[in-house]
Amino acid sequence: MTDRGSSLDLSGRVALVTGGAVGIGRAIVEALAGAGAFVGIHCHRSLADAESLLAEIRSRGGDGLVLQADLTDPDLAVNVVDRLVAKSGRLDILVNNAGDPIRRAKIEDCPLDLWNGVLAVNLTSAFLVAQRAIPHLRDSGKGAIVNNLTLSIQTGGSGGAGPYAVAKGGLQVLTRTLARELAPQVRVNAIMPGVIETRHHEQFSTPERMEQYRRETPLLRNGTADEVAAAVLFLVSDAASFVNGAVIDINGGRFLR
């Protein structure tokens, strides 16, 4: 647990983490709950994982709420915010972590339904949730949003990740737009993880490709979800009170070579 006298202390604050049941999202939930926040754990298909995570948090003295919904449905997306606020009475932190490449396809071969689906999951869902959350974040006095981007923005979505990179690129622009529109009441920043060893890469990257990533990274390793979560905790806390509109690279220096 975080020292309650530190600038990372989130006691009394309420956070919503979309896609919070597994991988990077799970680590973010654990970090925020460990700092004292009441955390809304959004999930879509990973309900059992979300429920087990909440049980773990409660066993450590924390608390939260599981919120299952398909965020590509506008009514369900706004309802996630409404349910959390109805339970907790407030909302101070939003982490738009939910995302999915769905499947790989070069732009020339990408069917329209895949294109629209990728944009809906990775960009429109964040817009819907953020829009609903904004009044509550303004009222908080310490409102903060963090959007989870992707290294694919910088690489152009190699290996058929183009639609995913385009959607996350839109989320990067949305970050800067919100940072201007919501200041000074709400700070808005983003993280751009590099290759993080999670279930995502078990699905989309071969072991050989993961080894190549390690060799290409100056730190000679891939990252962990806990390392990403530490950056998010910083950005939503008072320690980052003068950080707004920033993108933090968490990639081990991949682009230094």
C-alpha positions as a Python dict, from the first residue, in 0.01 Angstrom:
ca = {
    (1, 'M'): (0, 0, 0),
    (2, 'T'): (113, 355, -72),
    (3, 'D'): (225, 577, 216),
    (4, 'R'): (-81, 788, 292),
    (5, 'G'): (142, 1091, 345),
    (6, 'S'): (288, 1075, -4),
    (7, 'S'): (191, 1263, -319),
    (8, 'L'): (90, 928, -470),
    (9, 'D'): (-185, 880, -212),
    (10, 'L'): (-528, 837, -374),
    (11, 'S'): (-731, 787, -56),
    (12, 'G'): (-1089, 906, -96),
    (13, 'R'): (-1070, 913, -475),
    (14, 'V'): (-1268, 703, -720),
    (15, 'A'): (-1115, 565, -1040),
    (16, 'L'): (-1257, 393, -1346),
    (17, 'V'): (-1025, 166, -1544),
    (18, 'T'): (-1167, 34, -1870),
    (19, 'G'): (-1038, -307, -1974),
    (20, 'G'): (-924, -346, -1615),
    (21, 'A'): (-950, -721, -1564),
    (22, 'V'): (-636, -850, -1737),
    (23, 'G'): (-291, -748, -1853),
    (24, 'I'): (-191, -384, -1824),
    (25, 'G'): (-540, -290, -1706),
    (26, 'R'): (-523, -533, -1417),
    (27, 'A'): (-188, -395, -1306),
    (28, 'I'): (-328, -41, -1322),
    (29, 'V'): (-626, -139, -1107),
    (30, 'E'): (-395, -297, -851),
    (31, 'A'): (-173, 13, -841),
    (32, 'L'): (-460, 257, -797),
    (33, 'A'): (-633, 41, -536),
    (34, 'G'): (-301, 0, -356),
    (35, 'A'): (-276, 379, -339),
    (36, 'G'): (-616, 395, -170),
    (37, 'A'): (-860, 454, -457),
    (38, 'F'): (-1200, 290, -490),
    (39, 'V'): (-1171, 138, -838),
    (40, 'G'): (-1437, 61, -1094),
    (41, 'I'): (-1306, -243, -1281),
    (42, 'H'): (-1458, -246, -1627),
    (43, 'C'): (-1452, -567, -1830),
    (44, 'H'): (-1626, -703, -2137),
    (45, 'R'): (-1556, -1075, -2174),
    (46, 'S'): (-1327, -1121, -1871),
    (47, 'L'): (-1590, -1116, -1595),
    (48, 'A'): (-1434, -1398, -1393),
    (49, 'D'): (-1095, -1223, -1403),
    (50, 'A'): (-1253, -896, -1288),
    (51, 'E'): (-1433, -1063, -1001),
    (52, 'S'): (-1120, -1242, -883),
    (53, 'L'): (-927, -914, -900),
    (54, 'L'): (-1189, -738, -687),
    (55, 'A'): (-1170, -1020, -433),
    (56, 'E'): (-792, -978, -415),
    (57, 'I'): (-826, -603, -365),
    (58, 'R'): (-1076, -651, -85),
    (59, 'S'): (-848, -905, 83),
    (60, 'R'): (-585, -628, 102),
    (61, 'G'): (-824, -378, 256),
    (62, 'G'): (-929, -199, -64),
    (63, 'D'): (-1258, -188, -247),
    (64, 'G'): (-1411, -141, -588),
    (65, 'L'): (-1688, -241, -825),
    (66, 'V'): (-1698, -472, -1126),
    (67, 'L'): (-1862, -314, -1430),
    (68, 'Q'): (-1924, -545, -1726),
    (69, 'A'): (-2017, -382, -2056),
    (70, 'D'): (-1947, -369, -2428),
    (71, 'L'): (-1814, -13, -2460),
    (72, 'T'): (-1884, -4, -2834),
    (73, 'D'): (-2254, 22, -2739),
    (74, 'P'): (-2310, 392, -2659),
    (75, 'D'): (-2580, 324, -2400),
    (76, 'L'): (-2369, 67, -2218),
    (77, 'A'): (-2059, 289, -2229),
    (78, 'V'): (-2227, 579, -2054),
    (79, 'N'): (-2401, 342, -1813),
    (80, 'V'): (-2062, 222, -1685),
    (81, 'V'): (-1990, 575, -1563),
    (82, 'D'): (-2340, 616, -1423),
    (83, 'R'): (-2323, 290, -1226),
    (84, 'L'): (-1989, 374, -1072),
    (85, 'V'): (-2097, 724, -970),
    (86, 'A'): (-2425, 589, -830),
    (87, 'K'): (-2225, 350, -611),
    (88, 'S'): (-1941, 578, -506),
    (89, 'G'): (-2091, 925, -529),
    (90, 'R'): (-1804, 1068, -734),
    (91, 'L'): (-1544, 1009, -1005),
    (92, 'D'): (-1192, 1151, -990),
    (93, 'I'): (-986, 937, -1229),
    (94, 'L'): (-1052, 781, -1569),
    (95, 'V'): (-806, 544, -1733),
    (96, 'N'): (-909, 460, -2090),
    (97, 'N'): (-722, 133, -2120),
    (98, 'A'): (-967, -81, -2316),
    (99, 'G'): (-842, -172, -2661),
    (100, 'D'): (-804, -456, -2906),
    (101, 'P'): (-651, -486, -3256),
    (102, 'I'): (-923, -751, -3319),
    (103, 'R'): (-714, -902, -3598),
    (104, 'R'): (-430, -800, -3825),
    (105, 'A'): (-493, -670, -4176),
    (106, 'K'): (-305, -449, -4419),
    (107, 'I'): (-496, -135, -4511),
    (108, 'E'): (-542, -249, -4871),
    (109, 'D'): (-702, -572, -4749),
    (110, 'C'): (-895, -433, -4450),
    (111, 'P'): (-1272, -485, -4481),
    (112, 'L'): (-1490, -196, -4369),
    (113, 'D'): (-1645, -390, -4083),
    (114, 'L'): (-1300, -456, -3935),
    (115, 'W'): (-1198, -91, -3980),
    (116, 'N'): (-1515, 32, -3809),
    (117, 'G'): (-1481, -228, -3534),
    (118, 'V'): (-1123, -132, -3452),
    (119, 'L'): (-1214, 237, -3436),
    (120, 'A'): (-1514, 160, -3216),
    (121, 'V'): (-1315, -46, -2965),
    (122, 'N'): (-1004, 171, -2946),
    (123, 'L'): (-1123, 527, -3005),
    (124, 'T'): (-1499, 576, -2997),
    (125, 'S'): (-1538, 386, -2670),
    (126, 'A'): (-1287, 619, -2503),
    (127, 'F'): (-1474, 921, -2640),
    (128, 'L'): (-1806, 791, -2506),
    (129, 'V'): (-1677, 712, -2158),
    (130, 'A'): (-1476, 1033, -2130),
    (131, 'Q'): (-1767, 1247, -2244),
    (132, 'R'): (-1991, 1100, -1976),
    (133, 'A'): (-1721, 1127, -1712),
    (134, 'I'): (-1621, 1489, -1775),
    (135, 'P'): (-1881, 1660, -1549),
    (136, 'H'): (-1784, 1436, -1256),
    (137, 'L'): (-1413, 1483, -1318),
    (138, 'R'): (-1460, 1860, -1323),
    (139, 'D'): (-1644, 1845, -991),
    (140, 'S'): (-1368, 1637, -836),
    (141, 'G'): (-1115, 1915, -796),
    (142, 'K'): (-843, 1661, -879),
    (143, 'G'): (-979, 1517, -1203),
    (144, 'A'): (-739, 1321, -1422),
    (145, 'I'): (-765, 1117, -1742),
    (146, 'V'): (-499, 883, -1878),
    (147, 'N'): (-534, 725, -2222),
    (148, 'N'): (-342, 411, -2317),
    (149, 'L'): (-185, 441, -2663),
    (150, 'T'): (44, 199, -2847),
    (151, 'L'): (394, 183, -2989),
    (152, 'S'): (227, 109, -3323),
    (153, 'I'): (158, 481, -3358),
    (154, 'Q'): (532, 536, -3406),
    (155, 'T'): (591, 234, -3628),
    (156, 'G'): (288, 285, -3852),
    (157, 'G'): (129, -38, -3745),
    (158, 'S'): (371, -291, -3891),
    (159, 'G'): (262, -646, -3954),
    (160, 'G'): (-99, -561, -4028),
    (161, 'A'): (-157, -344, -3719),
    (162, 'G'): (-236, -38, -3932),
    (163, 'P'): (-605, 0, -3837),
    (164, 'Y'): (-512, -36, -3470),
    (165, 'A'): (-237, 226, -3503),
    (166, 'V'): (-474, 467, -3676),
    (167, 'A'): (-733, 430, -3400),
    (168, 'K'): (-475, 480, -3126),
    (169, 'G'): (-334, 777, -3318),
    (170, 'G'): (-679, 930, -3297),
    (171, 'L'): (-676, 866, -2923),
    (172, 'Q'): (-346, 1052, -2899),
    (173, 'V'): (-503, 1357, -3066),
    (174, 'L'): (-807, 1323, -2840),
    (175, 'T'): (-568, 1334, -2543),
    (176, 'R'): (-425, 1669, -2652),
    (177, 'T'): (-770, 1807, -2738),
    (178, 'L'): (-911, 1718, -2397),
    (179, 'A'): (-600, 1848, -2223),
    (180, 'R'): (-676, 2191, -2371),
    (181, 'E'): (-1053, 2181, -2332),
    (182, 'L'): (-1067, 2053, -1975),
    (183, 'A'): (-782, 2250, -1816),
    (184, 'P'): (-748, 2367, -1547),
    (185, 'Q'): (-1008, 2149, -1374),
    (186, 'V'): (-899, 1818, -1531),
    (187, 'R'): (-553, 1704, -1640),
    (188, 'V'): (-535, 1471, -1942),
    (189, 'N'): (-228, 1268, -2036),
    (190, 'A'): (-139, 946, -2214),
    (191, 'I'): (101, 656, -2192),
    (192, 'M'): (260, 486, -2490),
    (193, 'P'): (376, 139, -2385),
    (194, 'G'): (634, -48, -2586),
    (195, 'V'): (644, -425, -2590),
    (196, 'I'): (491, -535, -2262),
    (197, 'E'): (477, -905, -2179),
    (198, 'T'): (106, -966, -2137),
    (199, 'R'): (-166, -1188, -2276),
    (200, 'H'): (-195, -945, -2570),
    (201, 'H'): (143, -1048, -2711),
    (202, 'E'): (75, -1413, -2641),
    (203, 'Q'): (-208, -1372, -2892),
    (204, 'F'): (-54, -1136, -3149),
    (205, 'S'): (324, -1200, -3136),
    (206, 'T'): (524, -1519, -3182),
    (207, 'P'): (798, -1614, -2932),
    (208, 'E'): (1050, -1543, -3207),
    (209, 'R'): (911, -1194, -3256),
    (210, 'M'): (918, -1130, -2881),
    (211, 'E'): (1284, -1226, -2874),
    (212, 'Q'): (1350, -988, -3161),
    (213, 'Y'): (1178, -711, -2967),
    (214, 'R'): (1408, -781, -2672),
    (215, 'R'): (1719, -756, -2890),
    (216, 'E'): (1596, -430, -3047),
    (217, 'T'): (1542, -261, -2709),
    (218, 'P'): (1840, -79, -2553),
    (219, 'L'): (1747, -213, -2208),
    (220, 'L'): (1762, -562, -2365),
    (221, 'R'): (1428, -674, -2230),
    (222, 'N'): (1056, -624, -2275),
    (223, 'G'): (848, -439, -2019),
    (224, 'T'): (606, -553, -1750),
    (225, 'A'): (251, -446, -1680),
    (226, 'D'): (356, -323, -1334),
    (227, 'E'): (602, -80, -1494),
    (228, 'V'): (322, 68, -1703),
    (229, 'A'): (93, 87, -1401),
    (230, 'A'): (355, 283, -1207),
    (231, 'A'): (352, 552, -1476),
    (232, 'V'): (-28, 570, -1465),
    (233, 'L'): (-26, 604, -1086),
    (234, 'F'): (214, 896, -1120),
    (235, 'L'): (3, 1070, -1386),
    (236, 'V'): (-324, 1053, -1191),
    (237, 'S'): (-166, 1153, -860),
    (238, 'D'): (-71, 1489, -709),
    (239, 'A'): (291, 1410, -798),
    (240, 'A'): (200, 1500, -1159),
    (241, 'S'): (1, 1812, -1073),
    (242, 'F'): (178, 2017, -1345),
    (243, 'V'): (173, 1748, -1613),
    (244, 'N'): (-94, 1801, -1879),
    (245, 'G'): (-115, 1696, -2244),
    (246, 'A'): (191, 1472, -2214),
    (247, 'V'): (264, 1131, -2360),
    (248, 'I'): (499, 913, -2157),
    (249, 'D'): (692, 653, -2354),
    (250, 'I'): (739, 327, -2164),
    (251, 'N'): (943, 130, -2413),
    (252, 'G'): (1294, 73, -2278),
    (253, 'G'): (1436, 322, -2530),
    (254, 'R'): (1336, 133, -2845),
    (255, 'F'): (1375, 437, -3069),
    (256, 'L'): (1717, 544, -2943),
    (257, 'R'): (1897, 318, -3191),
}
